[in-house]
Amino acid sequence: MPKNLESKICIVCNIPFNWRKKWEKNWAEVKYCSERCRRNKKVRRRI
């Protein structure tokens, strides 16, 4: 039963990711799809 969840595109890997319960209070500030991308934020992949 998938819901219509909001999605964003990760600024590091350019892969779309969906809203998660843990981001409920700060979804507006979320930029990275994972902890790995957050740690590698200086290495942005170009497409």
GUKE-822429 format. One record per atom (N, C-alpha, C, O): x, y, z; residue number from 0; atom name. Coordinates in steps of 0.001 Angstrom, whole numbers, plus 500000, padded with zeros to 6 digits. Example, Ala and Ser with C-alpha at 12.3 -4.5 7.8 and 13.67 -1.06 7.14 Angstrom:
BEGIN
(site (513190,494310,507800),0,N)
(site (512300,495500,507800),0,CA)
(site (513200,496700,507800),0,C)
(site (514236,496681,508465),0,O)
(site (512850,497750,507080),1,N)
(site (513670,498940,507140),1,CA)
(site (512900,500030,507870),1,C)
(site (513409,501138,508039),1,O)
***
This chain:
BEGIN
(site (500809,498804,500000),0,N)
(site (500000,500000,500000),0,CA)
(site (500852,501260,500000),0,C)
(site (500916,501966,501007),0,O)
(site (501504,501547,498887),1,N)
(site (502319,502760,498803),1,CA)
(site (501457,504019,498809),1,C)
(site (500403,504079,498176),1,O)
(site (501924,504994,499522),2,N)
(site (501243,506287,499579),2,CA)
(site (501902,507229,498585),2,C)
(site (502974,506933,498056),2,O)
(site (501275,508339,498337),3,N)
(site (501880,509371,497507),3,CA)
(site (502825,510184,498379),3,C)
(site (502424,511196,498954),3,O)
(site (504064,509753,498479),4,N)
(site (505036,510428,499328),4,CA)
(site (505815,511448,498512),4,C)
(site (506042,511275,497315),4,O)
(site (506215,512504,499186),5,N)
(site (507037,513520,498525),5,CA)
(site (508403,512927,498209),5,C)
(site (508855,511998,498879),5,O)
(site (509042,513457,497205),6,N)
(site (510390,513004,496886),6,CA)
(site (511267,514203,496553),6,C)
(site (510782,515275,496193),6,O)
(site (512558,513989,496683),7,N)
(site (513572,514996,496361),7,CA)
(site (514687,514294,495610),7,C)
(site (514713,513066,495524),7,O)
(site (515604,515075,495068),8,N)
(site (516775,514518,494397),8,CA)
(site (518000,514859,495238),8,C)
(site (518226,516017,495589),8,O)
(site (518776,513848,495550),9,N)
(site (519986,514016,496360),9,CA)
(site (520968,514919,495617),9,C)
(site (521203,514732,494423),9,O)
(site (521540,515896,496319),10,N)
(site (522453,516838,495668),10,CA)
(site (523834,516246,495412),10,C)
(site (524651,516861,494727),10,O)
(site (524107,515056,495955),11,N)
(site (525403,514418,495730),11,CA)
(site (525318,513385,494613),11,C)
(site (526088,513437,493654),11,O)
(site (524382,512447,494737),12,N)
(site (524318,511344,493769),12,CA)
(site (523247,511531,492695),12,C)
(site (523157,510722,491772),12,O)
(site (522437,512578,492802),13,N)
(site (521378,512884,491829),13,CA)
(site (520348,511769,491671),13,C)
(site (519750,511619,490606),13,O)
(site (520142,510993,492723),14,N)
(site (519147,509926,492713),14,CA)
(site (517944,510385,493530),14,C)
(site (518117,510941,494614),14,O)
(site (516728,510163,493030),15,N)
(site (515542,510568,493793),15,CA)
(site (515379,509719,495054),15,C)
(site (515678,508525,495054),15,O)
(site (514907,510342,496111),16,N)
(site (514609,509620,497348),16,CA)
(site (513305,510147,497919),16,C)
(site (512942,511304,497706),16,O)
(site (512602,509284,498649),17,N)
(site (511280,509601,499175),17,CA)
(site (511325,510037,500629),17,C)
(site (512281,509776,501359),17,O)
(site (510260,510707,501014),18,N)
(site (510060,511141,502390),18,CA)
(site (510097,509935,503317),18,C)
(site (509593,508864,502978),18,O)
(site (510695,510114,504482),19,N)
(site (510725,509066,505503),19,CA)
(site (510227,509644,506814),19,C)
(site (510336,510844,507065),19,O)
(site (509687,508784,507630),20,N)
(site (509133,509199,508925),20,CA)
(site (510183,509941,509760),20,C)
(site (509854,510915,510437),20,O)
(site (511437,509492,509718),21,N)
(site (512479,510132,510536),21,CA)
(site (512765,511567,510105),21,C)
(site (513351,512336,510867),21,O)
(site (512351,511939,508880),22,N)
(site (512552,513297,508385),22,CA)
(site (511297,514146,508532),22,C)
(site (511231,515245,507980),22,O)
(site (510319,513666,509252),23,N)
(site (509019,514323,509354),23,CA)
(site (509119,515778,509794),23,C)
(site (508429,516637,509244),23,O)
(site (509966,516067,510776),24,N)
(site (510041,517420,511341),24,CA)
(site (510964,518355,510576),24,C)
(site (510847,519573,510709),24,O)
(site (511875,517816,509778),25,N)
(site (512828,518687,509076),25,CA)
(site (512957,518355,507587),25,C)
(site (514040,518496,507020),25,O)
(site (511893,517927,506961),26,N)
(site (511917,517563,505544),26,CA)
(site (512400,518711,504660),26,C)
(site (513054,518477,503644),26,O)
(site (512089,519928,505033),27,N)
(site (512499,521084,504226),27,CA)
(site (514025,521233,504174),27,C)
(site (514559,521761,503199),27,O)
(site (514721,520776,505205),28,N)
(site (516179,520908,505264),28,CA)
(site (516925,519698,504718),28,C)
(site (518141,519763,504539),28,O)
(site (516234,518604,504450),29,N)
(site (516893,517376,503992),29,CA)
(site (517431,517575,502576),29,C)
(site (516699,517989,501677),29,O)
(site (518726,517276,502387),30,N)
(site (519381,517450,501086),30,CA)
(site (519986,516154,500560),30,C)
(site (520199,516005,499357),30,O)
(site (520262,515221,501462),31,N)
(site (520998,514014,501101),31,CA)
(site (520137,512775,501309),31,C)
(site (519348,512714,502251),31,O)
(site (520288,511794,500433),32,N)
(site (519482,510580,500513),32,CA)
(site (519976,509627,501593),32,C)
(site (519222,508771,502056),32,O)
(site (521225,509765,501993),33,N)
(site (521793,508822,502955),33,CA)
(site (522932,509471,503736),33,C)
(site (523408,510556,503401),33,O)
(site (523340,508786,504764),34,N)
(site (524483,509233,505563),34,CA)
(site (525753,509223,504709),34,C)
(site (526614,510090,504855),34,O)
(site (525860,508254,503835),35,N)
(site (527026,508163,502950),35,CA)
(site (527143,509398,502059),35,C)
(site (528232,509950,501899),35,O)
(site (526036,509827,501487),36,N)
(site (526061,511034,500647),36,CA)
(site (526345,512277,501485),36,C)
(site (527040,513186,501029),36,O)
(site (525821,512323,502686),37,N)
(site (526085,513475,503548),37,CA)
(site (527577,513580,503849),37,C)
(site (528135,514677,503854),37,O)
(site (528223,512439,504099),38,N)
(site (529661,512443,504381),38,CA)
(site (530482,512811,503149),38,C)
(site (531562,513389,503275),38,O)
(site (529984,512483,501968),39,N)
(site (530704,512741,500717),39,CA)
(site (530187,513977,500005),39,C)
(site (530257,514055,498778),39,O)
(site (529675,514934,500743),40,N)
(site (529044,516100,500124),40,CA)
(site (530000,516959,499304),40,C)
(site (529553,517737,498462),40,O)
(site (531290,516837,499529),41,N)
(site (532260,517617,498758),41,CA)
(site (532514,517005,497384),41,C)
(site (533071,517663,496505),41,O)
(site (532111,515763,497196),42,N)
(site (532336,515057,495939),42,CA)
(site (530998,514922,495223),42,C)
(site (530366,513867,495267),42,O)
(site (530576,515979,494573),43,N)
(site (529304,515946,493840),43,CA)
(site (529524,515334,492472),43,C)
(site (530467,515687,491764),43,O)
(site (528655,514425,492112),44,N)
(site (528753,513759,490821),44,CA)
(site (528073,514602,489756),44,C)
(site (526947,515061,489952),44,O)
(site (528728,514805,488661),45,N)
(site (528186,515595,487549),45,CA)
(site (527438,514682,486585),45,C)
(site (527864,513558,486315),45,O)
(site (526323,515180,486074),46,N)
(site (525576,514418,485059),46,CA)
(site (525403,515277,483829),46,C)
(site (524802,514838,482849),46,O)
***
